[in-house]
Amino acid sequence: MQKNIMDCIIQVVGKKDSGKTSAIERAVKSLKDMGYSVTVLKHSHHSLDSPGKDTFRFKQAGADYVLFFGNDCGMFIPCDINIIYLLPTDILIIEGLSLIHI
């Protein structure tokens, strides 16, 4: 039986400092303990992967991939949200992007 590329997409939205990052950190750790591969996509207008920032914390929590989607995209291909469907991951957790429907 062939495995699906992505089994689940979870989107977390809320106001600044409402606990989104902490909730995602706990979810990543729990899902990894259950044997799932986990990718986190963070939408922000801030710099990427600085110590203490969300993307850094998601990586420290054990996410297999952390994607950053903002005004400047760090990919050398067209930065299209549909690229998430190419990820070899069981579960995708998205923080933000509340106006985009996947």
N, C-alpha and C positions, 0 to 999 in steps of 0.2 A: 504494500500500500504506500503510495506516494504522500509525503508530508506536505501540508499547505505551507506556503511561504510565510504568511502571517495569519495567526488564528484570532487575534483580538486587538482592537484599537480602543484605548481609553483616553479621553480628553479631560483635562483638569483646568478649569477656569475659575477666576475669583479676583477680588481686589488685592492690591499690593499688601504684603504682610498678613495675608489671611491664612497662611499655613499650607499653601499649595506645594512648595518645595519639600517641606518636612513630610507631608503625606506621600509624595512621590518617592522620596528616599526610603520610607518604610515599605512602600509597595514593591520597589525594586528589590530590596533585601529579601522580602518574603517570597516573591516570585522566583528569584534566583535560588533560594533554598529549596523550592519545589522543583527545580530542574529546568525552568524555562529560560530561554534567551530573551533578553529585554533590551529594547532600544528606547531612548528618551529623546524627544524632539522639543526643544525649548525655543519659543518665540520671544525675542527681546530686541531692544535697540541699544543694548549695552555691549561692552567689549567681551570677547569670547575667552572663556576658560581661565579667568583670574582666580587665584586661591581664595576660597571663601564664597565665590560666586556660584550660582545655581549649576551651570554646566560642569564646573569643577567638582561640586558636591555629588552630582549624579554619577560621574565617573568614579569617584571614591566609593560610592555605594555599590558599585559593581556592574553598572550598565554595560552591555556589550558594545553599544554604539551610543554616542551622544551627538545629535545634530543640532546646529544652531541656525535659526532662520530669522533674519532681521533685514535691515536696510541694505547691508553689505553681506553678500553670501560668500562663504569661504570655499565654494566648490568651483572647479574649473570647467564646469558644464553649465548649461542653462539652469538656473536655480528655480526649479518648478516643484511645488509641493507633491506632485504625483510621483516623484522619485522614491517616496517612502514605500511604494508597492514593490520596489526592487530589493528591499532589505531582507537579508536572510535571518529573520527574527520571528519568534513566536508571538511576542506581545510588544506593541508600540504604545508608549505613554506620551501624550502631547500636553505640554504646559502652555496655555495661551491659545492663540489663533481662534479666538471666540467668534470671529466674523467669517471664518472660512469653514466650509462644510467639506469634509473629506469623503 
